[in-house]
Amino acid sequence: MNIVFAGTPVFAAQALQAIIDAGFNVPLVLTQPDRPSGRGMKLTASPVKQVALSHNIAVAQPTSLKLDGKYPLEAAEARVTLAAVEADIMVVAAYGLILPADVLTMPKHGCINIHASLLPRWRGAAPIHRAIEAGDAQTGITLMQMDVGLDTGDMLAIQSCDIAANTTTATLHDTLATMGANMVVEYLQALQNGNPPSATPQPAEGITYAQKIDKAESLLNWTQDASILEHKIRAFDPAPGCAAKVDDAQSFKVWAAQVLSHDASSLPAGTIINVSKQGIDVACGSGTLRITEAQRAGGKRLPVAQFLDSCSLTAGMRLVC
């Protein structure tokens, strides 16, 4: 069985490695073009490309697969390459490019997607972040038969996991990457043996969309409830992080916090109530949030006790809302 794999980040790379380790033939990998990365902004291959090259798998990196888009020549070339391998199925995970309708039908069994949510909740680009931000108790992986809609295809398999009180996007990403890798291997084995699970349409209710994370969202709005801010801080770890603004010239990143109280404070939102080695307590629109890990500009992530050695925050100061 010839399997084409399309993906880009670490989440996808883990699935590709699992497919290779399971003994499946992967003649071609599609991934995003190399991007500048690091302080030197050196062109860097995606994690998926790195896995593919380490196994001597051919790699195609079109900027687009749309013949009527900005890069029709690249799209046409990629389609020729894809057709030549006569794929039985394409596995897609966080690829980052839209697959046109005719590309979806090129493999014998179409294209399946490893999506990091319990569809139809959190269709879209940032399902892991948004599940934590919303305070969801559970999320998971849905294997989906792809169609032309945005994560609207029929479900082939679904598995859930809990979101704990200390779960961050970083930790949940790793859990779901492993889960997705195992699930897609199980599905491919079942398909190869002639007994794949039947596809199930997604429920018509409970649809939500996980919009792409915008850096402008990173600034904490202290007029919000303390629990909402705490969820957001975990959701934006490791990227883009949440920021607390002292004034027009000063800000720092907040990496960890805990809800100290749900009671409304008599102080204006954003007021620093207390500063100690245990944390920086800030009045919110409702409740009090204790910052326990922070980072000043140009510095490292530090527990508050160490962060305060280089940051002169005091009780009574007010953070910008």
VENQUI-V659216 format. One record per pair of residues at least 6 apart in sequence whose C-alpha atoms are under 6 Angstrom apart, sorted by the first residue. I is the first residue (numbers start at 0). J is the second residue. Records with the same first field share a line. If there is no record, write none. Layout:
# VENQUI-V659216
I=J ; J
This chain:
# VENQUI-V659216
1=24 ; 25 ; 86 ; 87
2=25 ; 86 ; 88 ; 89
3=25 ; 27 ; 28 ; 89
4=28 ; 89 ; 90
5=28 ; 29 ; 30 ; 91 ; 94
6=30 ; 91 ; 92 ; 93 ; 94
7=30 ; 31 ; 45 ; 47 ; 94
8=46
9=46
10=176
11=92
12=46 ; 47
14=180
17=180
18=184
26=56
27=57 ; 58
28=58
29=58 ; 59 ; 60
30=60
31=60
32=60
33=42 ; 43 ; 44
34=42 ; 43
35=41 ; 42 ; 43
61=73
63=74
64=74
65=74
66=74
86=106
87=106 ; 107 ; 108
88=106 ; 107 ; 108 ; 109 ; 110
89=110
90=110 ; 111 ; 112
91=112
92=112 ; 113
100=147
103=109 ; 110
110=145
111=143 ; 144 ; 145
112=142 ; 143
113=142
114=140 ; 141
115=139 ; 140
116=126 ; 138 ; 139 ; 140
117=138 ; 139 ; 140 ; 141
119=206
120=206 ; 207
121=207 ; 208 ; 209
122=150 ; 208 ; 209
123=208 ; 209
124=209 ; 210 ; 211
125=209 ; 211
126=209
128=168 ; 234
129=209
131=234
132=230 ; 231 ; 234
136=161 ; 162
137=160 ; 161 ; 162
138=159 ; 160
139=158 ; 159 ; 160
140=157 ; 158
141=156 ; 157
142=154 ; 155 ; 156
143=152 ; 153 ; 154 ; 155
144=152 ; 153
145=152
146=152
153=198 ; 199 ; 200 ; 201
154=198 ; 199
155=198
167=233 ; 234 ; 236
168=234 ; 236
169=237
189=195
217=241 ; 242
218=241 ; 242
219=242 ; 243
220=320
221=268 ; 269 ; 283 ; 320
222=268 ; 283 ; 284
223=284
224=283 ; 284 ; 285
225=283 ; 286 ; 287 ; 288
232=241
241=252 ; 253
242=251 ; 252 ; 253
243=250 ; 251
244=250 ; 318 ; 319
245=318 ; 319
251=294 ; 295
252=293 ; 294
253=293
254=292 ; 293
255=291 ; 292
256=289 ; 290 ; 291
257=288 ; 289
258=288
259=287 ; 288 ; 289
260=286 ; 287
261=286
262=286
263=285 ; 286
268=282 ; 283 ; 284
269=281 ; 282 ; 283 ; 317 ; 318
270=281 ; 282 ; 316 ; 317
271=280 ; 281 ; 314 ; 315 ; 316 ; 317
272=280 ; 281 ; 314
273=280 ; 314
276=304
278=289 ; 290 ; 291 ; 303
279=289 ; 290
280=288 ; 289
281=287 ; 288
291=302 ; 303
292=301 ; 302 ; 303
293=300 ; 301
294=300
